[in-house]
Amino acid sequence: MKILGIIPARYASSRFPGKPLADIWGKSMIQRVYEQAKKAKTLSDVVVATDDTRIETHVLAFGGNVIRTAATHESGTDRCAEVISLTPDFDAVINIQGDEPLINPEQIDLLGRKLTSEDVLIATLIKRIRSQEELHNSNTPKVVCGLNGQAIYFSRQAIPHVRTAEESKWLENGTFYKHIGIYGYQTATLKQLGALHPTPLEQTECLEQLRWLEHGYTIHTVETNLETQAVDTPGDLEKIIQHIQKSGL
């Protein structure tokens, strides 16, 4: 199976303009994500998808692959759908977040292996929640799954609601998972997703994966024990830099 890793990257950001080009201990964020993705064994190739000349020029400068996409895309999935229409010789795509410079290649490979099953049209990662802070943080999407491992619902609220215990005791009385925003799609499915219209739940929660559920698609989940560290703000970036300095990455 030929799998293409796509890293959507846009310059504009309300909380952190120019985030892909932010310097992290001598390398840009987008370069670090790209280099980590290239280590994944299940990917046949990796490409950055951007609508910005500055990002395009920078990726070419460090020797990366890049495809220029339209500036009208509302989500990374839409940008990935355009890329696959231009590079159709792949069986599947993994959408890699461009703001996770420490992404572990094994997380990518978990999805890559999952996509080898013909019945898996969409797949994503989940991780067990262990802290109250994470459980009740609205910036951390949560997911509940069926016994078959398929996602039932995603929410920014803590779900499921534990009716028999106080909120401070929920982790002791229930199992909670956060959603890690890396997606795998079969190529034909990705093309279909790119043509879907926004849906009420998606617009309410501001979570694009709800659009797919509302349109009747099945999302398979894969549990990982590996942590991710996304950069949403300059403060997050400083934490990443400190981690890299200590670990020598």
C-alpha positions, 0 to 999 in steps of 0.5 A, spaced: 500 500 500 502 506 498 501 512 503 502 519 502 503 523 508 501 530 508 502 536 512 497 542 511 500 548 513 498 555 513 501 562 515 495 565 518 493 564 525 489 568 530 493 566 536 500 565 533 501 568 526 507 564 522 507 558 526 510 553 521 516 558 520 517 559 528 524 557 530 525 551 535 532 550 537 535 552 530 530 549 525 523 551 523 517 548 526 514 545 519 521 542 518 521 538 525 514 535 523 517 534 516 523 530 518 519 526 524 514 524 518 519 522 514 522 517 519 515 513 519 516 506 515 509 506 513 509 512 508 511 512 501 512 519 501 511 526 505 509 533 502 507 539 505 501 542 503 500 550 503 497 556 500 503 561 503 509 563 498 513 564 505 512 557 507 513 554 500 519 557 499 522 555 506 520 548 505 524 547 498 530 551 502 531 545 507 529 540 501 522 538 502 517 536 498 511 542 497 505 543 494 501 549 493 494 549 494 488 554 494 487 559 500 480 557 501 480 551 505 477 551 511 480 545 514 486 540 513 482 535 510 480 539 505 487 541 503 489 534 503 483 532 498 486 538 493 493 535 494 491 527 493 487 530 486 494 532 484 497 526 486 493 520 485 497 515 485 497 513 492 492 508 496 491 512 502 493 519 506 495 520 513 494 527 515 499 530 519 498 536 524 503 541 522 504 544 529 506 537 533 514 538 532 515 532 536 510 527 533 513 520 534 513 516 527 510 510 531 504 514 531 504 515 524 505 508 523 499 506 527 495 509 523 498 506 517 498 499 519 490 500 521 489 503 513 491 496 510 484 493 512 480 494 507 474 496 511 477 502 515 476 508 511 477 513 516 482 512 522 485 516 528 488 516 534 486 516 541 489 516 548 487 515 555 486 521 559 489 521 566 489 528 569 483 532 571 486 538 567 486 534 561 479 532 562 476 538 563 480 542 558 475 544 552 481 545 548 482 537 548 477 534 544 474 528 547 471 521 544 467 516 546 467 509 542 463 503 541 465 496 543 468 495 536 473 501 537 469 505 532 468 513 534 461 514 537 462 522 538 467 527 539 466 533 544 470 539 547 466 537 554 468 531 558 464 525 555 461 520 558 458 524 564 458 520 570 452 521 573 454 517 580 460 521 582 462 528 583 466 531 577 473 530 581 472 523 582 470 521 574 477 519 573 476 513 578 469 511 576 470 512 568 474 511 562 476 517 558 479 518 552 482 524 548 482 525 541 489 526 537 488 530 531 492 525 526 487 522 521 488 516 516 483 516 510 483 511 504 484 516 497 477 515 495 474 516 502 478 523 502 476 525 496 468 524 498 470 528 505 472 534 501 466 535 497 461 534 504 458 540 506 458 543 514 454 540 519 450 542 525 454 538 530 460 540 527 459 548 527 456 547 534 463 544 537 468 546 532 470 539 530 471 537 523 470 530 524 463 531 527 461 532 519 464 525 517 459 522 523 453 526 521 454 524 514 454 517 516 462 515 515 465 510 520 471 513 524 476 507 526 480 509 532 487 506 535 489 507 542 496 510 543 500 510 549 505 516 546 503 523 548 503 529 543 505 536 544 501 541 540 503 548 539 497 553 539 500 559 542 507 562 543 507 559 550 506 552 548 512 553 543 517 555 549 515 549 553 517 545 546 524 549 546 525 547 553 524 540 552 528 540 546 534 543 549 534 538 555 533 532 551 538 534 545 533 533 540 
